[in-house]
């Protein structure tokens, strides 16, 4: 997608989600709303969802797309790398990522963005897969971090 078109789309999504999340009283509802909007507005997204940290484990939360891995092996894969590094991770080719967890073999690239609560603790990670290689870039990272922060701001 052309850079200016992608930026414009994310800007519109951000505005839409800002309004929707103000009306959403429940944490899981906010996560589900983010997934639905992103998944249906970004044509290169294949799987869009949140993994939640519960009792030290990473368990699937609200998502859009094919059936997900229910539990991600501790300290393995892109999502745990984002959590352990406390930052978003862009992976151009998941098949070359050490310890990649293949929930669906059709996924070829991935971005994982940690969700911090108001005290700065990571409570979840937004995980997005694409069938395309090298689908995600710094524009995706910047806007997805802003979108994930909407959850914290509305909590």
C-alpha positions as CSV (number, residue, x, y, z in Angstrom):
1,X,0.0,0.0,0.0
2,X,1.3,3.5,-0.9
3,X,2.7,5.3,2.1
4,X,0.4,8.3,2.0
5,X,-2.7,6.1,1.5
6,X,-1.6,3.9,4.5
7,X,-1.1,6.9,6.8
8,X,-4.4,8.3,5.8
9,X,-6.2,5.0,6.4
10,X,-4.6,4.6,9.9
11,X,-5.5,8.2,10.7
12,X,-9.2,7.5,9.9
13,X,-9.1,4.2,11.8
14,X,-7.6,6.0,14.8
15,X,-10.3,8.6,14.8
16,X,-13.0,5.9,14.4
17,X,-11.6,3.8,17.2
18,X,-11.2,6.8,19.5
19,X,-14.9,7.4,19.2
20,X,-15.9,3.8,19.5
21,X,-13.8,3.0,22.5
22,X,-15.2,6.0,24.5
23,X,-18.6,4.2,24.3
24,X,-17.2,0.8,25.2
25,X,-17.3,0.0,29.0
26,X,-15.5,-3.3,29.0
27,X,-11.8,-4.2,28.4
28,X,-12.6,-7.2,26.2
29,X,-15.1,-5.2,24.2
30,X,-12.5,-2.6,23.5
31,X,-10.0,-5.2,22.3
32,X,-12.7,-6.9,20.1
33,X,-13.6,-3.5,18.6
34,X,-10.0,-2.8,17.7
35,X,-9.6,-6.2,16.1
36,X,-12.7,-5.9,14.0
37,X,-12.0,-2.4,12.7
38,X,-8.3,-3.2,11.9
39,X,-9.0,-6.6,10.4
40,X,-11.7,-5.3,8.0
41,X,-10.0,-2.0,7.1
42,X,-6.5,-3.3,6.3
43,X,-6.6,-5.7,3.4
44,X,-3.1,-7.2,4.1
45,X,-4.1,-8.3,7.6
46,X,-4.6,-12.1,7.7
47,X,-5.0,-12.6,11.5
48,X,-5.6,-9.8,14.0
49,X,-5.9,-10.4,17.7
50,X,-4.8,-9.9,21.3
51,X,-3.0,-12.4,23.5
52,X,-3.6,-11.7,27.2
53,X,-1.1,-12.3,30.0
54,X,-2.9,-14.4,32.6
55,X,-1.0,-15.9,35.5
56,X,2.3,-15.6,33.6
57,X,0.9,-17.3,30.5
58,X,0.0,-15.8,27.1
59,X,-3.6,-16.8,26.3
60,X,-5.6,-15.9,23.2
61,X,-8.1,-13.1,23.7
62,X,-10.4,-11.5,21.2
63,X,-9.4,-12.0,17.6
64,X,-10.4,-12.0,13.9
65,X,-9.3,-14.6,11.4
66,X,-8.6,-18.3,11.4
67,X,-8.5,-20.3,14.6
68,X,-5.6,-19.2,16.8
69,X,-3.1,-20.9,19.1
70,X,-4.9,-21.0,22.4
71,X,-1.7,-20.7,24.5
72,X,1.7,-19.5,23.4
73,X,4.7,-21.3,24.7
74,X,6.5,-19.1,27.3
75,X,9.4,-17.0,26.0
76,X,9.1,-18.3,22.5
77,X,7.9,-16.6,19.3
78,X,7.2,-13.0,18.2
79,X,4.6,-12.1,20.9
80,X,6.9,-13.1,23.7
81,X,9.8,-11.3,22.1
82,X,7.7,-8.1,22.1
83,X,6.7,-8.6,25.7
84,X,10.3,-9.5,26.9
85,X,11.7,-6.6,24.9
86,X,9.0,-4.2,26.0
87,X,8.6,-2.9,22.5
88,X,6.9,-3.6,19.2
89,X,8.5,-6.2,16.9
90,X,8.3,-6.3,13.1
91,X,9.1,-9.6,11.4
92,X,9.4,-9.5,7.6
93,X,9.6,-13.3,7.3
94,X,8.3,-15.3,10.3
95,X,9.9,-18.5,8.9
96,X,13.3,-17.0,9.6
97,X,12.4,-15.8,13.2
98,X,14.1,-18.0,15.8
99,X,11.4,-19.9,17.8
100,X,8.5,-18.7,15.7
101,X,5.2,-20.3,16.7
102,X,3.3,-21.3,13.6
103,X,-0.4,-21.1,14.4
104,X,-1.2,-21.0,10.7
105,X,1.3,-21.9,8.0
106,X,-0.2,-19.3,5.7
107,X,1.2,-16.5,7.8
108,X,4.5,-15.0,6.4
109,X,5.1,-11.8,8.3
110,X,4.0,-10.4,11.7
111,X,3.9,-7.5,14.0
112,X,3.4,-7.7,17.7
113,X,2.7,-4.6,19.9
114,X,2.6,-4.7,23.7
115,X,-0.3,-3.2,25.6
116,X,0.8,-1.5,28.7
117,X,-1.6,-0.7,31.6
118,X,-1.6,2.7,33.3
119,X,1.1,1.6,35.7
120,X,3.5,0.5,32.8
121,X,3.0,-3.2,33.1
122,X,2.4,-5.2,30.0
123,X,-1.0,-6.9,30.1
124,X,-1.5,-8.1,26.5
125,X,0.0,-8.0,23.1
126,X,-1.7,-7.1,19.8
127,X,-0.5,-9.6,17.2
128,X,-1.2,-9.2,13.5
129,X,-0.1,-11.7,10.8
130,X,-0.1,-11.2,7.0
131,X,0.1,-13.8,4.2
132,X,2.5,-11.3,2.5
133,X,6.2,-11.2,3.3
134,X,7.5,-7.9,4.6
135,X,3.9,-6.6,5.1
136,X,4.6,-4.4,8.1
137,X,6.7,-1.2,8.4
138,X,7.4,1.7,10.7
139,X,4.1,3.3,9.7
140,X,2.2,0.2,10.9
141,X,4.3,0.2,14.1
142,X,3.7,3.9,14.9
143,X,-0.1,3.8,14.3
144,X,-0.6,0.4,16.0
145,X,1.2,1.7,19.1
146,X,-1.1,4.7,19.1
147,X,-4.2,2.5,18.6
148,X,-3.1,0.1,21.4
149,X,-2.6,3.1,23.7
150,X,-6.3,4.0,23.3
151,X,-7.1,1.0,25.4
152,X,-4.9,2.2,28.2
153,X,-6.4,5.7,28.0
154,X,-9.9,4.4,28.1
155,X,-9.2,1.9,31.0
